[in-house]
């Protein structure tokens, strides 16, 4: 067996999980998945009288829903991370493409909270100044 490079092996695992996550989220977010979950609950409820509504019968749905929730949390987090990354890359491209844009805004999601607070404060001042200028303007055509 040949040597495996850890980075390559890790990348393959991430790519496989990424493909799995996309496929799973597409299926689990479908009408059919909702219908299947509803069917599972109906079957579980209908089996209640057969098992005399025992604690084990109740625990079975609790265990199933707990495990499903645990896995869905990881799946949802993965999809949100991917969506956020894609949106940030798109925004970075727009910033890069616009000549007057400030290129230092690219990848600002990696700044600390303090640095983001400072940037937000700057933009709030810009907005306030713009609002003040608009309030001082005489009525524009088309305004009441």
N, CA, C and O atoms as CSV, one atom per row, in Angstrom:
chain,resi,resn,atom,element,x,y,z
A,1,UNK,N,N,0.848,-1.170,0.000
A,1,UNK,CA,C,0.000,0.000,0.000
A,1,UNK,C,C,0.893,1.232,0.000
A,1,UNK,O,O,1.831,1.310,0.794
A,2,UNK,N,N,0.616,2.213,-0.891
A,2,UNK,CA,C,1.437,3.406,-1.009
A,2,UNK,C,C,1.173,4.380,0.125
A,2,UNK,O,O,0.203,4.258,0.872
A,3,UNK,N,N,2.077,5.358,0.227
A,3,UNK,CA,C,1.916,6.395,1.248
A,3,UNK,C,C,0.736,7.288,0.888
A,3,UNK,O,O,0.473,7.559,-0.283
A,4,UNK,N,N,0.043,7.734,1.909
A,4,UNK,CA,C,-1.051,8.670,1.700
A,4,UNK,C,C,-0.660,10.002,2.317
A,4,UNK,O,O,-0.108,10.058,3.416
A,5,UNK,N,N,-0.946,11.035,1.614
A,5,UNK,CA,C,-0.667,12.369,2.116
A,5,UNK,C,C,-1.900,12.820,2.880
A,5,UNK,O,O,-3.009,12.818,2.345
A,6,UNK,N,N,-1.698,13.213,4.149
A,6,UNK,CA,C,-2.821,13.545,5.027
A,6,UNK,C,C,-3.705,14.639,4.439
A,6,UNK,O,O,-4.930,14.541,4.511
A,7,UNK,N,N,-3.112,15.671,3.862
A,7,UNK,CA,C,-3.896,16.766,3.301
A,7,UNK,C,C,-4.790,16.314,2.166
A,7,UNK,O,O,-5.940,16.744,2.073
A,8,UNK,N,N,-4.280,15.455,1.305
A,8,UNK,CA,C,-5.061,14.956,0.172
A,8,UNK,C,C,-6.195,14.073,0.673
A,8,UNK,O,O,-7.328,14.184,0.204
A,9,UNK,N,N,-5.894,13.207,1.614
A,9,UNK,CA,C,-6.915,12.315,2.163
A,9,UNK,C,C,-8.013,13.131,2.859
A,9,UNK,O,O,-9.198,12.835,2.707
A,10,UNK,N,N,-7.622,14.144,3.611
A,10,UNK,CA,C,-8.586,15.001,4.289
A,10,UNK,C,C,-9.450,15.736,3.279
A,10,UNK,O,O,-10.659,15.863,3.471
A,11,UNK,N,N,-8.837,16.221,2.200
A,11,UNK,CA,C,-9.578,16.934,1.175
A,11,UNK,C,C,-10.613,16.022,0.532
A,11,UNK,O,O,-11.736,16.451,0.265
A,12,UNK,N,N,-10.253,14.786,0.284
A,12,UNK,CA,C,-11.183,13.825,-0.318
A,12,UNK,C,C,-12.374,13.596,0.608
A,12,UNK,O,O,-13.518,13.551,0.155
A,13,UNK,N,N,-12.106,13.452,1.902
A,13,UNK,CA,C,-13.183,13.255,2.878
A,13,UNK,C,C,-14.106,14.468,2.887
A,13,UNK,O,O,-15.327,14.317,2.910
A,14,UNK,N,N,-13.527,15.681,2.870
A,14,UNK,CA,C,-14.346,16.897,2.865
A,14,UNK,C,C,-15.193,16.992,1.597
A,14,UNK,O,O,-16.362,17.373,1.654
A,15,UNK,N,N,-14.603,16.646,0.458
A,15,UNK,CA,C,-15.357,16.699,-0.795
A,15,UNK,C,C,-16.493,15.683,-0.790
A,15,UNK,O,O,-17.603,15.982,-1.229
A,16,UNK,N,N,-16.214,14.486,-0.294
A,16,UNK,CA,C,-17.259,13.457,-0.243
A,16,UNK,C,C,-18.375,13.870,0.699
A,16,UNK,O,O,-19.554,13.692,0.390
A,17,UNK,N,N,-18.002,14.428,1.864
A,17,UNK,CA,C,-19.030,14.878,2.794
A,17,UNK,C,C,-19.819,16.037,2.204
A,17,UNK,O,O,-21.033,16.121,2.390
A,18,UNK,N,N,-19.139,16.931,1.492
A,18,UNK,CA,C,-19.831,18.050,0.851
A,18,UNK,C,C,-20.871,17.571,-0.140
A,18,UNK,O,O,-21.994,18.076,-0.164
A,19,UNK,N,N,-20.498,16.588,-0.969
A,19,UNK,CA,C,-21.459,16.032,-1.929
A,19,UNK,C,C,-22.618,15.346,-1.200
A,19,UNK,O,O,-23.779,15.496,-1.580
A,20,UNK,N,N,-22.285,14.593,-0.149
A,20,UNK,CA,C,-23.328,13.940,0.647
A,20,UNK,C,C,-24.265,14.980,1.261
A,20,UNK,O,O,-25.484,14.815,1.223
A,21,UNK,N,N,-23.701,16.048,1.825
A,21,UNK,CA,C,-24.507,17.074,2.490
A,21,UNK,C,C,-25.466,17.742,1.512
A,21,UNK,O,O,-26.628,17.974,1.847
A,22,UNK,N,N,-24.994,18.051,0.313
A,22,UNK,CA,C,-25.863,18.679,-0.693
A,22,UNK,C,C,-26.993,17.726,-1.075
A,22,UNK,O,O,-28.156,18.125,-1.121
A,23,UNK,N,N,-26.650,16.476,-1.347
A,23,UNK,CA,C,-27.663,15.489,-1.731
A,23,UNK,C,C,-28.664,15.274,-0.595
A,23,UNK,O,O,-29.875,15.264,-0.816
A,24,UNK,N,N,-28.147,15.104,0.614
A,24,UNK,CA,C,-29.026,14.863,1.765
A,24,UNK,C,C,-29.930,16.057,2.031
A,24,UNK,O,O,-31.120,15.879,2.293
A,25,UNK,N,N,-29.390,17.269,1.971
A,25,UNK,CA,C,-30.230,18.438,2.254
A,25,UNK,C,C,-31.286,18.636,1.174
A,25,UNK,O,O,-32.400,19.073,1.463
A,26,UNK,N,N,-30.939,18.317,-0.071
A,26,UNK,CA,C,-31.946,18.407,-1.133
A,26,UNK,C,C,-33.073,17.415,-0.892
A,26,UNK,O,O,-34.244,17.750,-1.066
A,27,UNK,N,N,-32.727,16.201,-0.494
A,27,UNK,CA,C,-33.754,15.202,-0.256
A,27,UNK,C,C,-34.515,15.493,1.037
A,27,UNK,O,O,-35.745,15.439,1.057
A,28,UNK,N,N,-33.792,15.801,2.117
A,28,UNK,CA,C,-34.436,16.013,3.410
A,28,UNK,C,C,-35.294,17.275,3.449
A,28,UNK,O,O,-36.164,17.404,4.309
A,29,UNK,N,N,-35.057,18.197,2.533
A,29,UNK,CA,C,-35.878,19.398,2.450
A,29,UNK,C,C,-37.044,19.252,1.497
A,29,UNK,O,O,-37.738,20.228,1.209
A,30,UNK,N,N,-37.268,18.054,1.005
A,30,UNK,CA,C,-38.326,17.845,0.006
A,30,UNK,C,C,-39.662,17.507,0.662
A,30,UNK,O,O,-39.743,17.192,1.849
A,31,UNK,N,N,-40.684,17.585,-0.148
A,31,UNK,CA,C,-42.033,17.199,0.285
A,31,UNK,C,C,-42.072,15.725,0.672
A,31,UNK,O,O,-42.756,15.336,1.618
A,32,UNK,N,N,-41.322,14.906,-0.079
A,32,UNK,CA,C,-41.319,13.465,0.192
A,32,UNK,C,C,-40.720,13.152,1.557
A,32,UNK,O,O,-41.207,12.261,2.253
A,33,UNK,N,N,-39.681,13.863,1.945
A,33,UNK,CA,C,-39.078,13.627,3.261
A,33,UNK,C,C,-40.051,14.019,4.366
A,33,UNK,O,O,-40.159,13.328,5.379
A,34,UNK,N,N,-40.758,15.129,4.168
A,34,UNK,CA,C,-41.758,15.549,5.148
A,34,UNK,C,C,-42.858,14.496,5.261
A,34,UNK,O,O,-43.290,14.149,6.360
A,35,UNK,N,N,-43.300,13.997,4.119
A,35,UNK,CA,C,-44.344,12.965,4.113
A,35,UNK,C,C,-43.845,11.688,4.797
A,35,UNK,O,O,-44.594,11.047,5.534
A,36,UNK,N,N,-42.586,11.318,4.554
A,36,UNK,CA,C,-42.024,10.120,5.190
A,36,UNK,C,C,-41.957,10.301,6.702
A,36,UNK,O,O,-42.266,9.371,7.446
A,37,UNK,N,N,-41.559,11.481,7.166
A,37,UNK,CA,C,-41.508,11.745,8.609
A,37,UNK,C,C,-42.906,11.667,9.214
A,37,UNK,O,O,-43.102,11.104,10.291
A,38,UNK,N,N,-43.870,12.240,8.502
A,38,UNK,CA,C,-45.253,12.161,8.977
A,38,UNK,C,C,-45.743,10.724,9.045
A,38,UNK,O,O,-46.435,10.349,9.992
A,39,UNK,N,N,-45.392,9.919,8.052
A,39,UNK,CA,C,-45.776,8.509,8.023
A,39,UNK,C,C,-45.147,7.750,9.197
A,39,UNK,O,O,-45.794,6.904,9.814
A,40,UNK,N,N,-43.896,8.055,9.496
A,40,UNK,CA,C,-43.225,7.402,10.639
A,40,UNK,C,C,-43.969,7.711,11.928
A,40,UNK,O,O,-44.167,6.823,12.758
A,41,UNK,N,N,-44.382,8.955,12.103
A,41,UNK,CA,C,-45.117,9.335,13.319
A,41,UNK,C,C,-46.466,8.638,13.373
A,41,UNK,O,O,-46.885,8.184,14.438
A,42,UNK,N,N,-47.150,8.547,12.242
A,42,UNK,CA,C,-48.457,7.867,12.203
A,42,UNK,C,C,-48.292,6.386,12.551
A,42,UNK,O,O,-49.068,5.843,13.337
A,43,UNK,N,N,-47.285,5.732,11.968
A,43,UNK,CA,C,-47.039,4.311,12.266
A,43,UNK,C,C,-46.701,4.142,13.738
A,43,UNK,O,O,-47.214,3.237,14.395
A,44,UNK,N,N,-45.837,5.013,14.263
A,44,UNK,CA,C,-45.458,4.937,15.687
A,44,UNK,C,C,-46.698,5.100,16.577
A,44,UNK,O,O,-46.891,4.336,17.522
A,45,UNK,N,N,-47.534,6.097,16.271
A,45,UNK,CA,C,-48.732,6.331,17.081
A,45,UNK,C,C,-49.703,5.155,16.983
A,45,UNK,O,O,-50.336,4.787,17.972
A,46,UNK,N,N,-49.818,4.572,15.800
A,46,UNK,CA,C,-50.747,3.448,15.648
A,46,UNK,C,C,-50.253,2.194,16.358
A,46,UNK,O,O,-51.055,1.324,16.699
A,47,UNK,N,N,-48.951,2.088,16.585
A,47,UNK,CA,C,-48.404,0.948,17.317
A,47,UNK,C,C,-48.530,1.107,18.827
A,47,UNK,O,O,-48.278,0.160,19.573
A,48,UNK,N,N,-48.915,2.287,19.281
A,48,UNK,CA,C,-49.068,2.548,20.716
A,48,UNK,C,C,-49.965,1.543,21.423
A,48,UNK,O,O,-49.550,0.969,22.429
A,49,UNK,N,N,-51.194,1.306,20.927
A,49,UNK,CA,C,-52.070,0.343,21.605
A,49,UNK,C,C,-51.482,-1.075,21.623
A,49,UNK,O,O,-51.667,-1.819,22.586
A,50,UNK,N,N,-50.771,-1.438,20.543
A,50,UNK,CA,C,-50.171,-2.768,20.479
A,50,UNK,C,C,-49.135,-2.954,21.585
A,50,UNK,O,O,-49.010,-4.041,22.148
A,51,UNK,N,N,-48.390,-1.886,21.895
A,51,UNK,CA,C,-47.364,-1.949,22.946
A,51,UNK,C,C,-47.867,-1.383,24.266
A,51,UNK,O,O,-47.076,-1.161,25.182
A,52,UNK,N,N,-49.172,-1.148,24.376
A,52,UNK,CA,C,-49.813,-0.662,25.598
A,52,UNK,C,C,-49.209,0.672,26.042
A,52,UNK,O,O,-49.120,0.958,27.236
A,53,UNK,N,N,-48.800,1.472,25.076
A,53,UNK,CA,C,-48.235,2.804,25.347
A,53,UNK,C,C,-47.144,2.731,26.418
A,53,UNK,O,O,-47.071,3.570,27.315
A,54,UNK,N,N,-46.310,1.715,26.299
A,54,UNK,CA,C,-45.256,1.476,27.298
A,54,UNK,C,C,-44.189,2.562,27.244
A,54,UNK,O,O,-44.089,3.290,26.256
A,55,UNK,N,N,-43.391,2.669,28.305
A,55,UNK,CA,C,-42.276,3.627,28.297
A,55,UNK,C,C,-41.295,3.367,27.148
A,55,UNK,O,O,-40.747,4.308,26.574
A,56,UNK,N,N,-41.077,2.094,26.815
A,56,UNK,CA,C,-40.174,1.786,25.694
A,56,UNK,C,C,-40.754,2.289,24.374
A,56,UNK,O,O,-40.018,2.755,23.504
A,57,UNK,N,N,-42.064,2.195,24.231
A,57,UNK,CA,C,-42.730,2.703,23.030
A,57,UNK,C,C,-42.520,4.221,22.931
A,57,UNK,O,O,-42.197,4.734,21.860
A,58,UNK,N,N,-42.700,4.921,24.025
A,58,UNK,CA,C,-42.494,6.374,24.037
A,58,UNK,C,C,-41.037,6.740,23.826
A,58,UNK,O,O,-40.715,7.711,23.142
A,59,UNK,N,N,-40.163,5.945,24.425
A,59,UNK,CA,C,-38.728,6.221,24.313
A,59,UNK,C,C,-38.237,6.009,22.874
A,59,UNK,O,O,-37.275,6.648,22.446
A,60,UNK,N,N,-38.886,5.127,22.142
A,60,UNK,CA,C,-38.438,4.859,20.776
A,60,UNK,C,C,-38.550,6.112,19.902
A,60,UNK,O,O,-37.640,6.404,19.126
A,61,UNK,N,N,-39.655,6.852,20.022
A,61,UNK,CA,C,-39.801,8.062,19.206
A,61,UNK,C,C,-38.865,9.151,19.713
A,61,UNK,O,O,-38.324,9.922,18.920
A,62,UNK,N,N,-38.672,9.219,21.021
A,62,UNK,CA,C,-37.739,10.214,21.576
A,62,UNK,C,C,-36.322,9.964,21.084
A,62,UNK,O,O,-35.616,10.901,20.711
A,63,UNK,N,N,-35.909,8.717,21.082
A,63,UNK,CA,C,-34.559,8.376,20.616
A,63,UNK,C,C,-34.420,8.684,19.133
A,63,UNK,O,O,-33.432,9.283,18.709
A,64,UNK,N,N,-35.398,8.278,18.354
A,64,UNK,CA,C,-35.357,8.518,16.911
A,64,UNK,C,C,-35.312,9.999,16.571
A,64,UNK,O,O,-34.506,10.425,15.743
A,65,UNK,N,N,-36.173,10.783,17.206
A,65,UNK,CA,C,-36.183,12.214,16.917
A,65,UNK,C,C,-34.926,12.899,17.439
A,65,UNK,O,O,-34.428,13.839,16.818
A,66,UNK,N,N,-34.413,12.439,18.566
A,66,UNK,CA,C,-33.168,13.006,19.091
A,66,UNK,C,C,-31.998,12.781,18.148
A,66,UNK,O,O,-31.222,13.698,17.881
A,67,UNK,N,N,-31.873,11.564,17.645
A,67,UNK,CA,C,-30.788,11.261,16.695
A,67,UNK,C,C,-30.966,12.018,15.385
A,67,UNK,O,O,-30.003,12.545,14.828
A,68,UNK,N,N,-32.203,12.070,14.897
A,68,UNK,CA,C,-32.459,12.806,13.656
A,68,UNK,C,C,-32.116,14.282,13.827
A,68,UNK,O,O,-31.533,14.895,12.933
A,69,UNK,N,N,-32.474,14.846,14.962
A,69,UNK,CA,C,-32.167,16.253,15.237
A,69,UNK,C,C,-30.667,16.490,15.297
A,69,UNK,O,O,-30.170,17.469,14.742
A,70,UNK,N,N,-29.946,15.604,15.965
A,70,UNK,CA,C,-28.494,15.732,16.074
A,70,UNK,C,C,-27.847,15.761,14.692
A,70,UNK,O,O,-27.026,16.632,14.408
A,71,UNK,N,N,-28.213,14.818,13.840
A,71,UNK,CA,C,-27.616,14.773,12.506
A,71,UNK,C,C,-28.051,15.966,11.649
A,71,UNK,O,O,-27.262,16.486,10.859
A,72,UNK,N,N,-29.288,16.392,11.805
A,72,UNK,CA,C,-29.768,17.543,11.033
A,72,UNK,C,C,-29.044,18.821,11.437
A,72,UNK,O,O,-28.794,19.675,10.586
A,73,UNK,N,N,-28.702,18.974,12.706
A,73,UNK,CA,C,-27.958,20.161,13.147
A,73,UNK,C,C,-26.629,20.251,12.406
A,73,UNK,O,O,-26.261,21.321,11.920
A,74,UNK,N,N,-25.905,19.135,12.316
A,74,UNK,CA,C,-24.624,19.139,11.611
A,74,UNK,C,C,-24.821,19.382,10.116
A,74,UNK,O,O,-24.038,20.103,9.497
A,75,UNK,N,N,-25.847,18.795,9.543
A,75,UNK,CA,C,-26.128,18.975,8.123
A,75,UNK,C,C,-26.487,20.433,7.826
A,75,UNK,O,O,-25.980,21.019,6.869
A,76,UNK,N,N,-27.352,21.006,8.638
A,76,UNK,CA,C,-27.752,22.403,8.443
A,76,UNK,C,C,-26.561,23.331,8.614
A,76,UNK,O,O,-26.392,24.265,7.830
A,77,UNK,N,N,-25.729,23.091,9.626
A,77,UNK,CA,C,-24.555,23.928,9.844
A,77,UNK,C,C,-23.608,23.850,8.648
A,77,UNK,O,O,-23.058,24.866,8.223
A,78,UNK,N,N,-23.419,22.658,8.111
A,78,UNK,CA,C,-22.553,22.501,6.941
A,78,UNK,C,C,-23.103,23.301,5.764
A,78,UNK,O,O,-22.351,23.987,5.072
A,79,UNK,N,N,-24.402,23.214,5.538
A,79,UNK,CA,C,-24.999,23.927,4.416
A,79,UNK,C,C,-24.931,25.441,4.626
A,79,UNK,O,O,-24.702,26.183,3.671
A,80,UNK,N,N,-25.124,25.903,5.846
A,80,UNK,CA,C,-25.021,27.334,6.115
A,80,UNK,C,C,-23.590,27.821,5.921
A,80,UNK,O,O,-23.371,28.913,5.396
A,81,UNK,N,N,-22.625,27.025,6.338
A,81,UNK,CA,C,-21.221,27.398,6.126
A,81,UNK,C,C,-20.922,27.512,4.642
A,81,UNK,O,O,-20.259,28.455,4.211
A,82,UNK,N,N,-21.404,26.562,3.859
A,82,UNK,CA,C,-21.170,26.581,2.406
A,82,UNK,C,C,-21.861,27.794,1.773
A,82,UNK,O,O,-21.275,28.476,0.932
A,83,UNK,N,N,-23.105,28.060,2.180
A,83,UNK,CA,C,-23.830,29.201,1.632
A,83,UNK,C,C,-23.135,30.516,1.984
A,83,UNK,O,O,-22.983,31.392,1.132
A,84,UNK,N,N,-22.718,30.649,3.235
A,84,UNK,CA,C,-22.020,31.869,3.661
A,84,UNK,C,C,-20.735,32.058,2.873
A,84,UNK,O,O,-20.420,33.164,2.435
A,85,UNK,N,N,-20.008,30.989,2.698
A,85,UNK,CA,C,-18.748,31.075,1.952
A,85,UNK,C,C,-19.006,31.489,0.509
A,85,UNK,O,O,-18.291,32.335,-0.030
A,86,UNK,N,N,-20.015,30.904,-0.119
A,86,UNK,CA,C,-20.342,31.246,-1.502
A,86,UNK,C,C,-20.773,32.708,-1.617
A,86,UNK,O,O,-20.351,33.408,-2.537
A,87,UNK,N,N,-21.603,33.168,-0.697
A,87,UNK,CA,C,-22.054,34.563,-0.726
A,87,UNK,C,C,-20.872,35.506,-0.532
A,87,UNK,O,O,-20.762,36.514,-1.229
A,88,UNK,N,N,-19.987,35.184,0.413
A,88,UNK,CA,C,-18.809,36.028,0.638
A,88,UNK,C,C,-17.921,36.076,-0.596
A,88,UNK,O,O,-17.385,37.134,-0.929
A,89,UNK,N,N,-17.758,34.956,-1.275
A,89,UNK,CA,C,-16.948,34.949,-2.492
A,89,UNK,C,C,-17.594,35.790,-3.590
A,89,UNK,O,O,-16.901,36.495,-4.323
A,90,UNK,N,N,-18.912,35.718,-3.702
A,90,UNK,CA,C,-19.606,36.538,-4.691
A,90,UNK,C,C,-19.451,38.022,-4.366
A,90,UNK,O,O,-19.197,38.837,-5.253
A,91,UNK,N,N,-19.604,38.362,-3.096
A,91,UNK,CA,C,-19.433,39.763,-2.700
A,91,UNK,C,C,-17.999,40.229,-2.937
A,91,UNK,O,O,-17.774,41.353,-3.384
A,92,UNK,N,N,-17.036,39.368,-2.639
A,92,UNK,CA,C,-15.638,39.713,-2.897
A,92,UNK,C,C,-15.419,40.000,-4.380
A,92,UNK,O,O,-14.697,40.932,-4.734
A,93,UNK,N,N,-16.038,39.205,-5.240
A,93,UNK,CA,C,-15.897,39.418,-6.683
A,93,UNK,C,C,-16.528,40.743,-7.100
A,93,UNK,O,O,-15.970,41.459,-7.932
A,94,UNK,N,N,-17.680,41.072,-6.535
A,94,UNK,CA,C,-18.315,42.347,-6.859
A,94,UNK,C,C,-17.456,43.522,-6.398
A,94,UNK,O,O,-17.301,44.506,-7.122
A,95,UNK,N,N,-16.904,43.418,-5.204
A,95,UNK,CA,C,-16.025,44.482,-4.697
A,95,UNK,C,C,-14.816,44.630,-5.605
A,95,UNK,O,O,-14.422,45.747,-5.939
A,96,UNK,N,N,-14.228,43.516,-6.006
A,96,UNK,CA,C,-13.047,43.542,-6.855
A,96,UNK,C,C,-13.366,44.142,-8.218
A,96,UNK,O,O,-12.534,44.834,-8.804
A,97,UNK,N,N,-14.566,43.878,-8.723
A,97,UNK,CA,C,-14.927,44.304,-10.070
A,97,UNK,C,C,-15.284,45.786,-10.158
A,97,UNK,O,O,-15.194,46.371,-11.237
A,98,UNK,N,N,-15.680,46.398,-9.065
A,98,UNK,CA,C,-16.091,47.804,-9.083
A,98,UNK,C,C,-14.873,48.674,-8.786
A,98,UNK,O,O,-14.232,48.533,-7.745
A,99,UNK,N,N,-14.569,49.568,-9.713
A,99,UNK,CA,C,-13.366,50.397,-9.590
A,99,UNK,C,C,-13.348,51.261,-8.335
A,99,UNK,O,O,-12.300,51.416,-7.708
A,100,UNK,N,N,-14.492,51.824,-7.961
A,100,UNK,CA,C,-14.522,52.746,-6.825
A,100,UNK,C,C,-14.656,52.031,-5.475
A,100,UNK,O,O,-14.590,52.669,-4.425
A,101,UNK,N,N,-14.842,50.724,-5.503
A,101,UNK,CA,C,-15.020,49.978,-4.248
A,101,UNK,C,C,-13.697,49.908,-3.497
A,101,UNK,O,O,-12.619,49.923,-4.090
A,102,UNK,N,N,-13.810,49.833,-2.196
A,102,UNK,CA,C,-12.623,49.717,-1.355
A,102,UNK,C,C,-12.250,48.245,-1.245
A,102,UNK,O,O,-12.967,47.461,-0.624
A,103,UNK,N,N,-11.127,47.875,-1.849
A,103,UNK,CA,C,-10.711,46.472,-1.871
A,103,UNK,C,C,-10.393,45.920,-0.488
A,103,UNK,O,O,-10.361,44.702,-0.312
A,104,UNK,N,N,-10.155,46.784,0.499
A,104,UNK,CA,C,-9.883,46.262,1.838
A,104,UNK,C,C,-11.136,45.640,2.459
A,104,UNK,O,O,-11.055,45.023,3.522
A,105,UNK,N,N,-12.301,45.797,1.801
A,105,UNK,CA,C,-13.528,45.168,2.300
A,105,UNK,C,C,-13.578,43.679,1.959
A,105,UNK,O,O,-14.398,42.939,2.502
A,106,UNK,N,N,-12.696,43.246,1.054
A,106,UNK,CA,C,-12.665,41.827,0.702
A,106,UNK,C,C,-12.229,41.023,1.918
A,106,UNK,O,O,-11.255,41.371,2.584
A,107,UNK,N,N,-12.945,39.963,2.200
A,107,UNK,CA,C,-12.669,39.045,3.320
A,107,UNK,C,C,-12.796,39.685,4.693
A,107,UNK,O,O,-12.104,39.274,5.625
A,108,UNK,N,N,-13.666,40.685,4.842
A,108,UNK,CA,C,-13.809,41.301,6.161
A,108,UNK,C,C,-14.473,40.359,7.165
A,108,UNK,O,O,-14.443,40.615,8.369
A,109,UNK,N,N,-15.072,39.271,6.676
A,109,UNK,CA,C,-15.696,38.325,7.613
A,109,UNK,C,C,-14.660,37.680,8.525
A,109,UNK,O,O,-15.018,37.050,9.520
A,110,UNK,N,N,-13.391,37.831,8.197
A,110,UNK,CA,C,-12.324,37.262,9.030
A,110,UNK,C,C,-11.818,38.237,10.086
A,110,UNK,O,O,-10.937,37.893,10.874
A,111,UNK,N,N,-12.368,39.455,10.109
A,111,UNK,CA,C,-11.952,40.441,11.104
A,111,UNK,C,C,-12.523,40.083,12.475
A,111,UNK,O,O,-13.471,39.307,12.587
A,112,UNK,N,N,-11.931,40.660,13.505
A,112,UNK,CA,C,-12.441,40.437,14.864
A,112,UNK,C,C,-13.741,41.214,15.039
A,112,UNK,O,O,-14.070,42.075,14.224
A,113,UNK,N,N,-14.470,40.909,16.095
A,113,UNK,CA,C,-15.713,41.623,16.369
A,113,UNK,C,C,-15.449,43.108,16.595
A,113,UNK,O,O,-16.237,43.950,16.164
A,114,UNK,N,N,-14.356,43.431,17.263
A,114,UNK,CA,C,-14.006,44.833,17.507
A,114,UNK,C,C,-13.761,45.568,16.189
A,114,UNK,O,O,-14.230,46.691,16.003
A,115,UNK,N,N,-13.033,44.938,15.286
A,115,UNK,CA,C,-12.765,45.554,13.983
A,115,UNK,C,C,-14.055,45.718,13.175
A,115,UNK,O,O,-14.238,46.726,12.492
A,116,UNK,N,N,-14.941,44.734,13.253
A,116,UNK,CA,C,-16.231,44.843,12.563
A,116,UNK,C,C,-17.081,45.954,13.176
A,116,UNK,O,O,-17.765,46.684,12.458
A,117,UNK,N,N,-17.038,46.081,14.505
A,117,UNK,CA,C,-17.775,47.167,15.165
A,117,UNK,C,C,-17.281,48.531,14.696
A,117,UNK,O,O,-18.079,49.445,14.484
A,118,UNK,N,N,-15.952,48.671,14.531
A,118,UNK,CA,C,-15.385,49.941,14.052
A,118,UNK,C,C,-15.869,50.248,12.635
A,118,UNK,O,O,-16.242,51.382,12.335
A,119,UNK,N,N,-15.863,49.236,11.767
A,119,UNK,CA,C,-16.350,49.436,10.402
A,119,UNK,C,C,-17.834,49.803,10.390
A,119,UNK,O,O,-18.258,50.675,9.632
A,120,UNK,N,N,-18.616,49.132,11.233
A,120,UNK,CA,C,-20.046,49.423,11.293
A,120,UNK,C,C,-20.262,50.859,11.738
A,120,UNK,O,O,-21.136,51.547,11.210
A,121,UNK,N,N,-19.485,51.312,12.693
A,121,UNK,CA,C,-19.593,52.692,13.172
A,121,UNK,C,C,-19.300,53.682,12.041
A,121,UNK,O,O,-19.991,54.692,11.904
A,122,UNK,N,N,-18.282,53.394,11.239
A,122,UNK,CA,C,-17.941,54.264,10.099
A,122,UNK,C,C,-19.112,54.337,9.127
A,122,UNK,O,O,-19.472,55.423,8.672
A,123,UNK,N,N,-19.710,53.190,8.806
A,123,UNK,CA,C,-20.809,53.182,7.846
A,123,UNK,C,C,-22.078,53.806,8.410
A,123,UNK,O,O,-22.878,54.363,7.658
A,124,UNK,N,N,-22.270,53.722,9.700
A,124,UNK,CA,C,-23.415,54.402,10.310
A,124,UNK,C,C,-23.245,55.910,10.206
A,124,UNK,O,O,-24.222,56.629,9.994
A,125,UNK,N,N,-22.002,56.406,10.353
A,125,UNK,CA,C,-21.731,57.841,10.191
A,125,UNK,C,C,-21.962,58.265,8.745
A,125,UNK,O,O,-22.502,59.343,8.495
A,126,UNK,N,N,-21.556,57.423,7.786
A,126,UNK,CA,C,-21.783,57.716,6.371
A,126,UNK,C,C,-23.281,57.805,6.093
A,126,UNK,O,O,-23.730,58.708,5.387
A,127,UNK,N,N,-24.047,56.877,6.641
A,127,UNK,CA,C,-25.499,56.876,6.429
A,127,UNK,C,C,-26.138,58.110,7.054
A,127,UNK,O,O,-27.016,58.723,6.447
A,128,UNK,N,N,-25.713,58.479,8.251
A,128,UNK,CA,C,-26.258,59.661,8.918
A,128,UNK,C,C,-25.964,60.916,8.104
A,128,UNK,O,O,-26.834,61.771,7.940
A,129,UNK,N,N,-24.743,61.029,7.597
A,129,UNK,CA,C,-24.375,62.181,6.780
A,129,UNK,C,C,-25.224,62.225,5.516
A,129,UNK,O,O,-25.677,63.300,5.125
A,130,UNK,N,N,-25.450,61.098,4.876
A,130,UNK,CA,C,-26.270,61.038,3.666
A,130,UNK,C,C,-27.707,61.444,3.977
A,130,UNK,O,O,-28.319,62.198,3.221
A,131,UNK,N,N,-28.246,60.947,5.086
A,131,UNK,CA,C,-29.620,61.272,5.487
A,131,UNK,C,C,-29.745,62.765,5.750
A,131,UNK,O,O,-30.739,63.381,5.366
A,132,UNK,N,N,-28.744,63.351,6.403
A,132,UNK,CA,C,-28.761,64.799,6.675
A,132,UNK,C,C,-28.743,65.598,5.373
A,132,UNK,O,O,-29.458,66.593,5.246
A,133,UNK,N,N,-27.933,65.169,4.408
A,133,UNK,CA,C,-27.874,65.864,3.112
A,133,UNK,C,C,-29.225,65.784,2.402
A,133,UNK,O,O,-29.679,66.762,1.807
A,134,UNK,N,N,-29.868,64.604,2.467
A,134,UNK,CA,C,-31.163,64.437,1.809
A,134,UNK,C,C,-32.223,65.323,2.455
A,134,UNK,O,O,-33.088,65.860,1.763
A,135,UNK,N,N,-32.163,65.480,3.773
A,135,UNK,CA,C,-33.152,66.292,4.494
A,135,UNK,C,C,-32.989,67.769,4.160
A,135,UNK,O,O,-33.973,68.508,4.190
A,136,UNK,N,N,-31.772,68.225,3.842
A,136,UNK,CA,C,-31.511,69.633,3.531
A,136,UNK,C,C,-31.845,69.989,2.093
A,136,UNK,O,O,-31.965,71.170,1.769
A,137,UNK,N,N,-31.998,69.003,1.225
A,137,UNK,CA,C,-32.288,69.262,-0.194
A,137,UNK,C,C,-33.710,69.770,-0.360
A,137,UNK,O,O,-34.625,69.295,0.312
A,138,UNK,N,N,-33.897,70.733,-1.252
A,138,UNK,CA,C,-35.284,71.123,-1.556
A,138,UNK,C,C,-35.960,69.971,-2.313
A,138,UNK,O,O,-35.290,69.077,-2.831
A,139,UNK,N,N,-37.273,70.008,-2.366
A,139,UNK,CA,C,-38.049,68.932,-2.987
A,139,UNK,C,C,-37.556,68.571,-4.373
A,139,UNK,O,O,-37.403,69.448,-5.223
A,140,UNK,N,N,-37.311,67.323,-4.611
A,140,UNK,CA,C,-36.862,66.815,-5.903
A,140,UNK,C,C,-38.083,66.575,-6.777
A,140,UNK,O,O,-39.185,66.368,-6.269
A,141,UNK,N,N,-37.889,66.604,-8.084
A,141,UNK,CA,C,-39.036,66.280,-8.970
A,141,UNK,C,C,-39.556,64.878,-8.670
A,141,UNK,O,O,-38.779,63.943,-8.478
A,142,UNK,N,N,-40.848,64.748,-8.634
A,142,UNK,CA,C,-41.466,63.454,-8.370
A,142,UNK,C,C,-41.711,63.203,-6.893
A,142,UNK,O,O,-42.331,62.203,-6.532
A,143,UNK,N,N,-41.228,64.107,-6.019
A,143,UNK,CA,C,-41.494,63.936,-4.586
A,143,UNK,C,C,-42.755,64.710,-4.228
A,143,UNK,O,O,-43.036,65.720,-4.874
A,144,UNK,N,N,-43.521,64.293,-3.241
A,144,UNK,CA,C,-44.759,64.994,-2.859
A,144,UNK,C,C,-44.474,66.334,-2.211
A,144,UNK,O,O,-45.404,67.046,-1.833
